[in-house]
Amino acid sequence: MPNTQDVLFRTLADPTRRAIFERLCREGEQTVGALTAQAGVSQPAVSKHLAVLKQAGLVRDRHEGRQTHYSAQLGALAPLIDWTSQMAGFWESRFDDLEDLLKRMDQ
Amino acid sequence: MTATTTETLNVIVEREMTFPPEKIWRALTQPHLIEEWLMKNDFKPIVDHRFNLSADWGAVDCQVLVVEPTKKLSYTWSAYGLESVVTWTLTPTSAGTRLRMEQAGFRPDQQQAYQGAKAGWPRFLATLEQVLARME
């Protein structure tokens, strides 16, 4: 799946859409109405953003009566973070600095 | 890329150093020395002590798990919504010390890895925004 990252980047590039997703991350499950109240855009616009987020696997919906509740799917972000290679590079350079420090330190 | 969702995240860096374990231990456990090679911190070599590592790009929340002077040091490492454990192992060699750092993370598909870590994601997303800006 070479374009998983592209889809996630594209989906989260829109500031309004990202704000909705961040809010779901921070505050947990929300209804469309509750999200609209703070989104600064109309309910149909919020619904459209949620549909895009859902298509990217970033949110999940749950129907309860006439309400639809949305929640963030943090696992979907995993492809964005090639965690192991990032951290390996980080630690390699920390080891370099540690070795430099040890050379400078008194016994 | 998707393989990381089903495997434990593990990073191991190991290096032979021409310094005795005692000296390396000081660099790993004294705050003013830690700052020189890692980050600003309020570390104390006391089990359960909570501390922060901070840098321009953000902060790492940590808690000391194991302190075995000159042999083993372990602490939790929580940043950007992923929780992990960093373990330092010092083994004396004829030339000095073999220093090993292992960072073991939780699998992203384990829900528990994300509990209590939700606050980290907005920070990550803010960084993402900067990355996106550079990509244009």
gemmi code that builds the backbone of each chain (N, CA, C; Angstrom):
import gemmi

chains = {
    "A": [
        ("MET", (0.841, -1.206, 0.000), (0.000, 0.000, 0.000), (0.877, 1.258, 0.000)),
        ("PRO", (1.445, 1.592, -1.168), (2.404, 2.707, -1.201), (1.761, 4.068, -0.965)),
        ("ASN", (0.449, 4.211, -1.222), (-0.109, 5.557, -1.095), (-0.923, 5.759, 0.176)),
        ("THR", (-0.782, 4.850, 1.143), (-1.462, 5.033, 2.431), (-1.058, 6.358, 3.055)),
        ("GLN", (0.249, 6.629, 3.014), (0.762, 7.888, 3.569), (0.187, 9.092, 2.839)),
        ("ASP", (0.162, 9.005, 1.504), (-0.373, 10.118, 0.701), (-1.804, 10.434, 1.111)),
        ("VAL", (-2.604, 9.364, 1.268), (-4.007, 9.549, 1.639), (-4.112, 10.245, 2.995)),
        ("LEU", (-3.301, 9.789, 3.948), (-3.339, 10.381, 5.297), (-2.881, 11.838, 5.269)),
        ("PHE", (-1.802, 12.103, 4.545), (-1.309, 13.483, 4.445), (-2.371, 14.372, 3.807)),
        ("ARG", (-2.934, 13.901, 2.710), (-3.956, 14.698, 2.018), (-5.158, 14.951, 2.921)),
        ("THR", (-5.569, 13.890, 3.624), (-6.753, 13.998, 4.470), (-6.541, 15.002, 5.598)),
        ("LEU", (-5.346, 14.997, 6.165), (-5.087, 15.859, 7.319), (-4.524, 17.232, 6.928)),
        ("ALA", (-4.332, 17.452, 5.646), (-3.771, 18.737, 5.203), (-4.774, 19.877, 5.379)),
        ("ASP", (-6.070, 19.555, 5.321), (-7.093, 20.584, 5.484), (-7.226, 20.974, 6.959)),
        ("PRO", (-7.027, 22.265, 7.277), (-7.016, 22.686, 8.693), (-8.331, 22.421, 9.438)),
        ("THR", (-9.465, 22.636, 8.765), (-10.757, 22.397, 9.424), (-10.920, 20.910, 9.733)),
        ("ARG", (-10.560, 20.096, 8.737), (-10.694, 18.655, 8.909), (-9.752, 18.159, 10.009)),
        ("ARG", (-8.550, 18.726, 10.021), (-7.588, 18.319, 11.038), (-8.057, 18.732, 12.433)),
        ("ALA", (-8.686, 19.921, 12.510), (-9.199, 20.391, 13.802), (-10.273, 19.435, 14.325)),
        ("ILE", (-11.125, 18.960, 13.424), (-12.172, 18.007, 13.822), (-11.533, 16.715, 14.333)),
        ("PHE", (-10.533, 16.252, 13.609), (-9.855, 15.009, 14.003), (-9.125, 15.176, 15.342)),
        ("GLU", (-8.463, 16.319, 15.512), (-7.740, 16.577, 16.769), (-8.716, 16.607, 17.945)),
        ("ARG", (-9.876, 17.183, 17.688), (-10.869, 17.278, 18.760), (-11.352, 15.876, 19.165)),
        ("LEU", (-11.548, 15.017, 18.177), (-11.951, 13.645, 18.482), (-10.842, 12.908, 19.237)),
        ("CYS", (-9.587, 13.222, 18.908), (-8.452, 12.611, 19.621), (-8.438, 13.051, 21.078)),
        ("ARG", (-8.669, 14.347, 21.274), (-8.581, 14.921, 22.616), (-9.760, 14.558, 23.488)),
        ("GLU", (-10.971, 14.653, 22.890), (-12.168, 14.591, 23.724), (-12.970, 13.304, 23.567)),
        ("GLY", (-12.509, 12.410, 22.722), (-13.236, 11.154, 22.550), (-14.444, 11.308, 21.639)),
        ("GLU", (-15.327, 10.341, 21.710), (-16.456, 10.252, 20.793), (-17.369, 11.483, 20.845)),
        ("GLN", (-17.799, 11.939, 19.676), (-18.663, 13.122, 19.576), (-19.731, 12.910, 18.501)),
        ("THR", (-20.859, 13.612, 18.666), (-21.867, 13.597, 17.606), (-21.538, 14.693, 16.589)),
        ("VAL", (-22.148, 14.606, 15.407), (-21.940, 15.615, 14.363), (-22.354, 16.991, 14.896)),
        ("GLY", (-23.469, 17.009, 15.628), (-23.962, 18.266, 16.185), (-22.965, 18.926, 17.117)),
        ("ALA", (-22.396, 18.120, 18.019), (-21.419, 18.655, 18.976), (-20.183, 19.160, 18.250)),
        ("LEU", (-19.780, 18.453, 17.222), (-18.595, 18.869, 16.455), (-18.878, 20.163, 15.689)),
        ("THR", (-20.090, 20.274, 15.135), (-20.468, 21.464, 14.374), (-20.451, 22.707, 15.256)),
        ("ALA", (-20.907, 22.545, 16.498), (-20.987, 23.678, 17.420), (-19.648, 24.393, 17.575)),
        ("GLN", (-18.556, 23.658, 17.403), (-17.243, 24.279, 17.605), (-16.399, 24.377, 16.335)),
        ("ALA", (-16.909, 23.840, 15.252), (-16.075, 23.752, 14.045), (-15.999, 25.064, 13.271)),
        ("GLY", (-17.002, 25.927, 13.454), (-17.011, 27.184, 12.716), (-17.437, 27.034, 11.264)),
        ("VAL", (-17.966, 25.869, 10.917), (-18.536, 25.648, 9.582), (-19.880, 24.938, 9.734)),
        ("SER", (-20.630, 24.858, 8.618), (-21.975, 24.286, 8.693), (-21.948, 22.779, 8.956)),
        ("GLN", (-23.104, 22.272, 9.394), (-23.185, 20.829, 9.657), (-22.915, 19.976, 8.412)),
        ("PRO", (-23.483, 20.355, 7.238), (-23.151, 19.563, 6.042), (-21.647, 19.560, 5.751)),
        ("ALA", (-20.983, 20.689, 6.032), (-19.529, 20.748, 5.804), (-18.801, 19.815, 6.765)),
        ("VAL", (-19.249, 19.807, 8.030), (-18.641, 18.905, 9.017), (-18.851, 17.453, 8.606)),
        ("SER", (-20.084, 17.144, 8.166), (-20.397, 15.775, 7.734), (-19.500, 15.351, 6.574)),
        ("LYS", (-19.241, 16.304, 5.672), (-18.398, 16.009, 4.515), (-16.954, 15.709, 4.968)),
        ("HIS", (-16.462, 16.521, 5.900), (-15.114, 16.282, 6.435), (-15.045, 14.918, 7.123)),
        ("LEU", (-16.095, 14.594, 7.893), (-16.121, 13.315, 8.599), (-16.118, 12.142, 7.616)),
        ("ALA", (-16.814, 12.326, 6.486), (-16.853, 11.268, 5.476), (-15.455, 11.029, 4.903)),
        ("VAL", (-14.715, 12.129, 4.685), (-13.344, 12.007, 4.155), (-12.438, 11.325, 5.187)),
        ("LEU", (-12.593, 11.736, 6.457), (-11.799, 11.128, 7.543), (-12.107, 9.633, 7.661)),
        ("LYS", (-13.402, 9.303, 7.489), (-13.815, 7.902, 7.602), (-13.218, 7.074, 6.461)),
        ("GLN", (-13.215, 7.663, 5.279), (-12.675, 6.966, 4.108), (-11.175, 6.664, 4.298)),
        ("ALA", (-10.490, 7.565, 4.997), (-9.053, 7.374, 5.252), (-8.817, 6.459, 6.459)),
        ("GLY", (-9.911, 6.016, 7.094), (-9.779, 5.124, 8.249), (-9.444, 5.851, 9.538)),
        ("LEU", (-9.511, 7.191, 9.507), (-9.112, 7.969, 10.686), (-10.230, 8.111, 11.722)),
        ("VAL", (-11.470, 7.943, 11.281), (-12.575, 7.951, 12.246), (-13.509, 6.768, 11.981)),
        ("ARG", (-14.254, 6.434, 13.016), (-15.252, 5.370, 12.897), (-16.586, 5.965, 13.322)),
        ("ASP", (-17.674, 5.550, 12.681), (-18.977, 6.063, 13.110), (-19.799, 4.966, 13.764)),
        ("ARG", (-20.671, 5.389, 14.637), (-21.532, 4.467, 15.381), (-22.912, 5.108, 15.437)),
        ("HIS", (-23.898, 4.371, 14.941), (-25.256, 4.923, 14.920), (-25.992, 4.537, 16.186)),
        ("GLU", (-26.667, 5.550, 16.756), (-27.444, 5.290, 17.956), (-28.714, 6.126, 17.836)),
        ("GLY", (-29.832, 5.465, 17.576), (-31.064, 6.204, 17.311), (-30.892, 7.053, 16.065)),
        ("ARG", (-31.190, 8.348, 16.182), (-31.040, 9.224, 15.022), (-29.671, 9.904, 15.001)),
        ("GLN", (-28.894, 9.663, 16.033), (-27.581, 10.303, 16.152), (-26.467, 9.405, 15.605)),
        ("THR", (-25.484, 10.054, 15.005), (-24.280, 9.330, 14.620), (-23.121, 9.847, 15.453)),
        ("HIS", (-22.425, 8.945, 16.112), (-21.288, 9.305, 16.952), (-19.997, 8.956, 16.211)),
        ("TYR", (-19.049, 9.878, 16.264), (-17.759, 9.644, 15.604), (-16.643, 9.531, 16.628)),
        ("SER", (-15.704, 8.630, 16.369), (-14.533, 8.522, 17.250), (-13.265, 8.385, 16.404)),
        ("ALA", (-12.148, 8.863, 16.945), (-10.871, 8.828, 16.229), (-10.281, 7.424, 16.241)),
        ("GLN", (-9.669, 7.041, 15.148), (-8.982, 5.757, 15.055), (-7.484, 6.034, 14.959)),
        ("LEU", (-6.864, 6.132, 16.137), (-5.456, 6.554, 16.158), (-4.521, 5.574, 15.450)),
        ("GLY", (-4.910, 4.320, 15.438), (-4.081, 3.303, 14.782), (-3.843, 3.610, 13.313)),
        ("ALA", (-4.792, 4.341, 12.694), (-4.672, 4.670, 11.279), (-3.486, 5.582, 10.998)),
        ("LEU", (-3.008, 6.263, 12.042), (-1.874, 7.181, 11.854), (-0.526, 6.457, 11.813)),
        ("ALA", (-0.545, 5.203, 12.239), (0.718, 4.468, 12.369), (1.606, 4.533, 11.118)),
        ("PRO", (1.029, 4.394, 9.910), (1.903, 4.436, 8.732), (2.657, 5.755, 8.568)),
        ("LEU", (2.167, 6.812, 9.208), (2.839, 8.102, 9.090), (4.142, 8.141, 9.872)),
        ("ILE", (4.216, 7.293, 10.847), (5.389, 7.345, 11.706), (6.191, 6.075, 11.515)),
        ("ASP", (7.224, 6.177, 10.728), (8.117, 5.032, 10.634), (8.992, 5.114, 11.878)),
        ("TRP", (8.367, 4.707, 12.960), (8.893, 4.961, 14.292), (10.280, 4.380, 14.510)),
        ("THR", (10.450, 3.138, 14.118), (11.714, 2.464, 14.432), (12.904, 3.123, 13.737)),
        ("SER", (12.742, 3.497, 12.459), (13.904, 4.084, 11.783), (14.172, 5.496, 12.289)),
        ("GLN", (13.086, 6.223, 12.615), (13.283, 7.552, 13.200), (14.062, 7.469, 14.501)),
        ("MET", (13.644, 6.531, 15.370), (14.272, 6.432, 16.682), (15.697, 5.890, 16.574)),
        ("ALA", (15.930, 4.967, 15.651), (17.284, 4.426, 15.487), (18.248, 5.547, 15.104)),
        ("GLY", (17.827, 6.411, 14.187), (18.654, 7.549, 13.782), (18.886, 8.504, 14.938)),
        ("PHE", (17.814, 8.730, 15.703), (17.908, 9.596, 16.877), (18.953, 9.069, 17.856)),
        ("TRP", (18.868, 7.776, 18.190), (19.784, 7.206, 19.190), (21.220, 7.125, 18.682)),
        ("GLU", (21.393, 6.832, 17.397), (22.755, 6.792, 16.843), (23.448, 8.136, 17.064)),
        ("SER", (22.712, 9.217, 16.794), (23.355, 10.527, 16.962), (23.534, 10.878, 18.445)),
        ("ARG", (22.603, 10.391, 19.316), (22.799, 10.592, 20.760), (24.053, 9.854, 21.229)),
        ("PHE", (24.267, 8.640, 20.694), (25.471, 7.875, 21.047), (26.727, 8.652, 20.645)),
        ("ASP", (26.682, 9.287, 19.489), (27.834, 10.097, 19.039), (28.118, 11.201, 20.048)),
        ("ASP", (27.061, 11.901, 20.453), (27.235, 13.005, 21.407), (27.698, 12.495, 22.774)),
        ("LEU", (27.186, 11.328, 23.160), (27.591, 10.737, 24.441), (29.086, 10.415, 24.419)),
        ("GLU", (29.540, 9.854, 23.302), (30.957, 9.505, 23.170), (31.832, 10.759, 23.212)),
        ("ASP", (31.372, 11.817, 22.545), (32.103, 13.095, 22.589), (32.206, 13.601, 24.022)),
        ("LEU", (31.084, 13.522, 24.736), (31.060, 13.985, 26.123), (32.040, 13.175, 26.974)),
        ("LEU", (32.018, 11.838, 26.804), (32.895, 10.966, 27.597), (34.365, 11.316, 27.377)),
        ("LYS", (34.691, 11.693, 26.140), (36.081, 12.096, 25.844), (36.468, 13.345, 26.603)),
        ("ARG", (35.479, 14.231, 26.770), (35.757, 15.512, 27.455), (35.745, 15.380, 28.974)),
        ("MET", (35.045, 14.384, 29.488), (34.860, 14.246, 30.944), (36.144, 13.837, 31.658)),
        ("ASP", (36.281, 14.274, 32.906), (37.376, 13.791, 33.747), (37.087, 12.358, 34.148)),
        ("GLN", (38.114, 11.620, 34.442), (37.915, 10.218, 34.846), (37.108, 10.066, 36.126)),
    ],
    "B": [
        ("MET", (5.602, -0.949, 5.436), (5.111, 0.129, 6.296), (4.001, -0.365, 7.213)),
        ("THR", (3.083, -1.164, 6.643), (1.972, -1.638, 7.462), (2.425, -2.727, 8.433)),
        ("ALA", (3.614, -3.283, 8.206), (4.116, -4.333, 9.082), (4.267, -3.819, 10.517)),
        ("THR", (4.539, -2.522, 10.647), (4.749, -1.969, 11.980), (3.478, -2.032, 12.825)),
        ("THR", (2.335, -2.218, 12.199), (1.112, -2.254, 12.986), (0.919, -3.602, 13.671)),
        ("THR", (1.659, -4.623, 13.252), (1.462, -5.936, 13.847), (2.704, -6.404, 14.608)),
        ("GLU", (3.770, -5.636, 14.569), (4.982, -6.052, 15.258), (5.271, -5.126, 16.420)),
        ("THR", (5.961, -5.671, 17.402), (6.422, -4.819, 18.492), (7.492, -3.891, 17.941)),
        ("LEU", (7.415, -2.626, 18.345), (8.393, -1.663, 17.873), (9.624, -1.742, 18.755)),
        ("ASN", (10.751, -2.044, 18.158), (11.962, -2.264, 18.922), (13.149, -1.605, 18.244)),
        ("VAL", (13.865, -0.819, 19.007), (15.072, -0.199, 18.465), (16.234, -0.569, 19.374)),
        ("ILE", (17.285, -1.115, 18.779), (18.472, -1.463, 19.572), (19.693, -0.773, 18.969)),
        ("VAL", (20.393, -0.026, 19.807), (21.660, 0.568, 19.371), (22.719, 0.108, 20.360)),
        ("GLU", (23.808, -0.432, 19.819), (24.832, -1.006, 20.674), (26.190, -0.485, 20.219)),
        ("ARG", (27.055, -0.159, 21.165), (28.358, 0.360, 20.758), (29.427, -0.006, 21.789)),
        ("GLU", (30.596, -0.379, 21.282), (31.763, -0.611, 22.152), (32.383, 0.733, 22.464)),
        ("MET", (32.619, 0.991, 23.731), (33.220, 2.262, 24.103), (34.482, 2.035, 24.919)),
        ("THR", (35.456, 2.918, 24.706), (36.738, 2.750, 25.388), (36.747, 3.468, 26.731)),
        ("PHE", (35.618, 3.409, 27.426), (35.502, 4.047, 28.736), (34.945, 3.034, 29.725)),
        ("PRO", (35.349, 3.172, 31.002), (34.844, 2.215, 32.000), (33.358, 2.441, 32.292)),
        ("PRO", (32.639, 1.384, 32.711), (31.203, 1.499, 32.995), (30.879, 2.628, 33.976)),
        ("GLU", (31.751, 2.836, 34.975), (31.490, 3.861, 36.003), (31.352, 5.254, 35.377)),
        ("LYS", (32.209, 5.506, 34.401), (32.206, 6.820, 33.769), (30.957, 6.999, 32.890)),
        ("ILE", (30.634, 5.958, 32.146), (29.442, 6.012, 31.293), (28.196, 6.164, 32.163)),
        ("TRP", (28.193, 5.448, 33.298), (27.048, 5.529, 34.220), (26.809, 6.978, 34.664)),
        ("ARG", (27.911, 7.693, 34.939), (27.768, 9.106, 35.331), (27.103, 9.917, 34.215)),
        ("ALA", (27.535, 9.674, 33.001), (26.976, 10.425, 31.867), (25.498, 10.093, 31.646)),
        ("LEU", (25.115, 8.874, 32.042), (23.720, 8.451, 31.855), (22.798, 8.912, 32.976)),
        ("THR", (23.384, 9.293, 34.120), (22.530, 9.527, 35.301), (22.673, 10.900, 35.958)),
        ("GLN", (23.661, 11.704, 35.548), (23.787, 13.033, 36.142), (23.160, 14.074, 35.222)),
        ("PRO", (22.158, 14.805, 35.751), (21.363, 15.712, 34.905), (22.192, 16.657, 34.028)),
        ("HIS", (23.238, 17.277, 34.598), (23.993, 18.231, 33.784), (24.776, 17.531, 32.678)),
        ("LEU", (25.103, 16.252, 32.885), (25.782, 15.480, 31.835), (24.777, 14.950, 30.813)),
        ("ILE", (23.616, 14.503, 31.310), (22.564, 14.022, 30.396), (22.203, 15.122, 29.402)),
        ("GLU", (22.158, 16.347, 29.926), (21.782, 17.475, 29.073), (22.752, 17.653, 27.907)),
        ("GLU", (24.022, 17.293, 28.135), (25.036, 17.508, 27.102), (24.908, 16.580, 25.900)),
        ("TRP", (24.337, 15.380, 26.143), (24.255, 14.467, 24.989), (22.818, 14.078, 24.625)),
        ("LEU", (21.867, 14.368, 25.560), (20.492, 13.945, 25.251), (19.565, 15.155, 25.228)),
        ("MET", (19.082, 15.570, 26.392), (18.173, 16.709, 26.461), (18.208, 17.306, 27.864)),
        ("LYS", (17.625, 18.501, 27.989), (17.429, 19.082, 29.314), (16.531, 18.143, 30.119)),
        ("ASN", (16.766, 18.077, 31.431), (16.043, 17.051, 32.197), (16.063, 17.342, 33.687)),
        ("ASP", (15.190, 16.643, 34.402), (15.214, 16.668, 35.866), (15.304, 15.232, 36.389)),
        ("PHE", (16.209, 14.498, 35.773), (16.411, 13.081, 36.109), (16.991, 12.901, 37.516)),
        ("LYS", (16.547, 11.849, 38.188), (17.184, 11.388, 39.416), (17.245, 9.864, 39.343)),
        ("PRO", (18.366, 9.264, 39.760), (18.477, 7.801, 39.665), (17.727, 7.096, 40.792)),
        ("ILE", (16.420, 7.343, 40.854), (15.584, 6.777, 41.911), (14.383, 6.109, 41.244)),
        ("VAL", (14.158, 4.850, 41.587), (13.048, 4.099, 40.994), (11.730, 4.809, 41.282)),
        ("ASP", (10.880, 4.904, 40.266), (9.570, 5.567, 40.301), (9.644, 7.087, 40.111)),
        ("HIS", (10.863, 7.654, 40.139), (10.986, 9.110, 39.920), (10.466, 9.464, 38.514)),
        ("ARG", (9.589, 10.470, 38.469), (9.090, 10.943, 37.175), (9.916, 12.138, 36.730)),
        ("PHE", (10.270, 12.151, 35.459), (11.043, 13.277, 34.953), (10.687, 13.578, 33.506)),
        ("ASN", (11.112, 14.757, 33.074), (10.867, 15.184, 31.696), (12.187, 15.392, 30.977)),
        ("LEU", (12.180, 15.063, 29.732), (13.284, 15.444, 28.870), (12.698, 16.490, 27.935)),
        ("SER", (13.382, 17.612, 27.780), (12.788, 18.633, 26.910), (13.784, 19.161, 25.892)),
        ("ALA", (13.239, 19.442, 24.726), (14.040, 19.992, 23.634), (13.162, 20.974, 22.859)),
        ("ASP", (13.737, 21.619, 21.870), (12.989, 22.593, 21.069), (11.730, 21.968, 20.465)),
        ("TRP", (11.853, 20.712, 20.076), (10.773, 20.071, 19.328), (9.694, 19.491, 20.221)),
        ("GLY", (9.889, 19.515, 21.550), (8.856, 18.961, 22.410), (9.456, 18.333, 23.648)),
        ("ALA", (8.604, 17.578, 24.354), (9.067, 16.990, 25.605), (8.755, 15.500, 25.637)),
        ("VAL", (9.532, 14.793, 26.443), (9.311, 13.363, 26.635), (9.021, 13.151, 28.118)),
        ("ASP", (7.931, 12.442, 28.399), (7.598, 12.120, 29.789), (8.208, 10.766, 30.137)),
        ("CYS", (8.879, 10.723, 31.271), (9.581, 9.498, 31.653), (9.352, 9.157, 33.117)),
        ("GLN", (9.554, 7.880, 33.419), (9.550, 7.438, 34.811), (10.596, 6.340, 34.969)),
        ("VAL", (11.398, 6.470, 36.019), (12.483, 5.514, 36.238), (11.914, 4.150, 36.644)),
        ("LEU", (12.391, 3.095, 36.004), (11.926, 1.741, 36.308), (12.991, 0.912, 37.027)),
        ("VAL", (14.230, 0.989, 36.537), (15.297, 0.150, 37.087), (16.569, 0.987, 37.247)),
        ("VAL", (17.201, 0.874, 38.420), (18.509, 1.505, 38.642), (19.435, 0.467, 39.261)),
        ("GLU", (20.356, -0.047, 38.457), (21.397, -0.952, 38.975), (22.713, -0.296, 38.631)),
        ("PRO", (23.280, 0.478, 39.592), (24.453, 1.305, 39.290), (25.547, 0.586, 38.509)),
        ("THR", (26.008, 1.246, 37.470), (27.044, 0.822, 36.506), (26.643, -0.405, 35.669)),
        ("LYS", (25.404, -0.907, 35.837), (24.995, -2.098, 35.085), (23.769, -1.879, 34.219)),
        ("LYS", (22.715, -1.331, 34.827), (21.458, -1.273, 34.086), (20.617, -0.082, 34.537)),
        ("LEU", (20.039, 0.607, 33.541), (19.165, 1.742, 33.818), (17.990, 1.657, 32.853)),
        ("SER", (16.794, 1.797, 33.408), (15.629, 1.684, 32.544), (14.582, 2.716, 32.929)),
        ("TYR", (13.980, 3.349, 31.923), (12.892, 4.288, 32.192), (11.866, 4.279, 31.070)),
        ("THR", (10.640, 4.678, 31.427), (9.611, 4.774, 30.396), (9.898, 6.012, 29.557)),
        ("TRP", (9.398, 6.014, 28.346), (9.661, 7.085, 27.375), (8.352, 7.286, 26.623)),
        ("SER", (7.690, 8.382, 26.942), (6.384, 8.606, 26.352), (6.392, 9.918, 25.573)),
        ("ALA", (6.220, 9.821, 24.263), (6.238, 11.011, 23.418), (5.441, 10.758, 22.155)),
        ("TYR", (4.785, 11.783, 21.688), (4.012, 11.695, 20.446), (3.016, 10.546, 20.463)),
        ("GLY", (2.447, 10.274, 21.629), (1.373, 9.293, 21.683), (1.820, 7.848, 21.686)),
        ("LEU", (3.134, 7.624, 21.593), (3.607, 6.246, 21.668), (4.393, 6.063, 22.952)),
        ("GLU", (4.031, 5.050, 23.685), (4.736, 4.799, 24.932), (5.750, 3.687, 24.729)),
        ("SER", (6.909, 3.873, 25.321), (7.947, 2.861, 25.171), (8.805, 2.823, 26.429)),
        ("VAL", (9.698, 1.850, 26.465), (10.618, 1.720, 27.593), (12.040, 1.710, 27.052)),
        ("VAL", (12.876, 2.580, 27.606), (14.284, 2.656, 27.210), (15.123, 1.954, 28.275)),
        ("THR", (15.939, 1.003, 27.853), (16.779, 0.271, 28.803), (18.245, 0.332, 28.370)),
        ("TRP", (19.070, 0.819, 29.273), (20.509, 0.890, 29.038), (21.182, -0.262, 29.755)),
        ("THR", (22.050, -0.983, 29.059), (22.795, -2.067, 29.685), (24.285, -1.838, 29.451)),
        ("LEU", (25.064, -1.879, 30.527), (26.510, -1.665, 30.448), (27.220, -2.968, 30.781)),
        ("THR", (28.016, -3.450, 29.843), (28.755, -4.681, 30.072), (30.252, -4.396, 29.954)),
        ("PRO", (31.018, -4.686, 31.040), (32.468, -4.438, 30.959), (33.117, -5.332, 29.904)),
        ("THR", (34.050, -4.767, 29.158), (34.839, -5.550, 28.196), (36.309, -5.259, 28.475)),
        ("SER", (37.198, -5.998, 27.786), (38.635, -5.779, 28.019), (39.038, -4.361, 27.630)),
        ("ALA", (38.356, -3.812, 26.613), (38.709, -2.470, 26.135), (37.932, -1.357, 26.826)),
        ("GLY", (36.878, -1.697, 27.536), (36.061, -0.669, 28.175), (34.672, -1.185, 28.512)),
        ("THR", (33.705, -0.776, 27.694), (32.314, -1.129, 27.988), (31.533, -1.330, 26.690)),
        ("ARG", (30.681, -2.350, 26.696), (29.717, -2.447, 25.616), (28.431, -1.799, 26.122)),
        ("LEU", (28.034, -0.710, 25.456), (26.833, 0.013, 25.863), (25.705, -0.330, 24.906)),
        ("ARG", (24.592, -0.780, 25.492), (23.458, -1.178, 24.678), (22.226, -0.396, 25.106)),
        ("MET", (21.535, 0.166, 24.122), (20.286, 0.874, 24.380), (19.180, 0.130, 23.652)),
        ("GLU", (18.191, -0.279, 24.381), (17.040, -0.915, 23.739), (15.800, -0.103, 24.048)),
        ("GLN", (15.085, 0.301, 23.005), (13.821, 0.993, 23.201), (12.716, 0.086, 22.681)),
        ("ALA", (11.867, -0.342, 23.587), (10.793, -1.265, 23.224), (9.468, -0.540, 23.295)),
        ("GLY", (8.771, -0.497, 22.176), (7.489, 0.203, 22.132), (6.330, -0.758, 22.088)),
        ("PHE", (5.189, -0.220, 22.403), (3.990, -1.028, 22.284), (3.564, -1.091, 20.839)),
        ("ARG", (2.842, -2.122, 20.490), (2.316, -2.206, 19.138), (1.199, -1.193, 18.970)),
        ("PRO", (1.182, -0.483, 17.818), (0.166, 0.545, 17.613), (-1.252, -0.021, 17.654)),
        ("ASP", (-1.404, -1.312, 17.375), (-2.766, -1.860, 17.357), (-3.238, -2.224, 18.761)),
        ("GLN", (-2.370, -2.076, 19.745), (-2.819, -2.300, 21.118), (-3.396, -1.001, 21.657)),
        ("GLN", (-4.648, -1.038, 21.965), (-5.336, 0.176, 22.402), (-4.652, 0.822, 23.602)),
        ("GLN", (-4.093, -0.004, 24.477), (-3.494, 0.525, 25.707), (-2.334, 1.474, 25.420)),
        ("ALA", (-1.698, 1.284, 24.278), (-0.580, 2.158, 23.932), (-1.053, 3.599, 23.786)),
        ("TYR", (-2.328, 3.759, 23.539), (-2.844, 5.098, 23.287), (-3.553, 5.704, 24.486)),
        ("GLN", (-3.834, 4.885, 25.487), (-4.498, 5.419, 26.666), (-3.579, 6.413, 27.359)),
        ("GLY", (-4.124, 7.536, 27.710), (-3.308, 8.527, 28.400), (-2.320, 9.234, 27.497)),
        ("ALA", (-2.329, 8.878, 26.252), (-1.347, 9.455, 25.335), (-2.015, 10.357, 24.309)),
        ("LYS", (-3.309, 10.527, 24.448), (-4.060, 11.270, 23.437), (-3.556, 12.703, 23.300)),
        ("ALA", (-3.102, 13.273, 24.398), (-2.621, 14.657, 24.365), (-1.417, 14.802, 23.451)),
        ("GLY", (-0.716, 13.723, 23.228), (0.476, 13.783, 22.386), (0.157, 13.960, 20.911)),
        ("TRP", (-1.008, 13.522, 20.504), (-1.313, 13.550, 19.073), (-1.487, 14.950, 18.498)),
        ("PRO", (-2.179, 15.843, 19.178), (-2.258, 17.200, 18.614), (-0.873, 17.796, 18.399)),
        ("ARG", (0.056, 17.515, 19.311), (1.417, 18.005, 19.159), (2.044, 17.407, 17.906)),
        ("PHE", (1.803, 16.098, 17.736), (2.329, 15.428, 16.562), (1.740, 16.037, 15.295)),
        ("LEU", (0.443, 16.319, 15.364), (-0.230, 16.868, 14.182), (0.275, 18.268, 13.859)),
        ("ALA", (0.640, 19.021, 14.888), (1.208, 20.343, 14.657), (2.536, 20.212, 13.906)),
        ("THR", (3.309, 19.195, 14.301), (4.573, 18.938, 13.605), (4.301, 18.518, 12.170)),
        ("LEU", (3.266, 17.713, 12.022), (2.884, 17.248, 10.692), (2.596, 18.431, 9.771)),
        ("GLU", (1.964, 19.440, 10.348), (1.630, 20.629, 9.570), (2.905, 21.287, 9.026)),
        ("GLN", (3.936, 21.344, 9.890), (5.211, 21.925, 9.451), (5.845, 21.087, 8.341)),
        ("VAL", (5.718, 19.764, 8.502), (6.266, 18.865, 7.485), (5.561, 19.114, 6.160)),
        ("LEU", (4.245, 19.220, 6.240), (3.449, 19.453, 5.031), (3.842, 20.763, 4.367)),
        ("ALA", (4.088, 21.788, 5.195), (4.458, 23.092, 4.656), (5.767, 22.995, 3.878)),
        ("ARG", (6.688, 22.165, 4.399), (7.976, 22.018, 3.724), (7.859, 21.213, 2.442)),
        ("MET", (6.838, 20.320, 2.408), (6.676, 19.450, 1.235), (6.181, 20.196, 0.011)),
        ("GLU", (5.489, 21.313, 0.237), (4.881, 22.058, -0.887), (5.927, 22.476, -1.899)),
    ],
}
model = gemmi.Model(1)
for chain_id, residues in chains.items():
    chain = gemmi.Chain(chain_id)
    for i, (resn, *xyz) in enumerate(residues, 1):
        res = gemmi.Residue()
        res.name, res.seqid = resn, gemmi.SeqId(i, " ")
        for name, pos in zip(("N", "CA", "C"), xyz):
            atom = gemmi.Atom()
            atom.name, atom.element = name, gemmi.Element(name[0])
            atom.pos, atom.b_iso = gemmi.Position(*pos), 0.0
            res.add_atom(atom)
        chain.add_residue(res)
    model.add_chain(chain)
structure = gemmi.Structure()
structure.add_model(model)
structure.setup_entities()
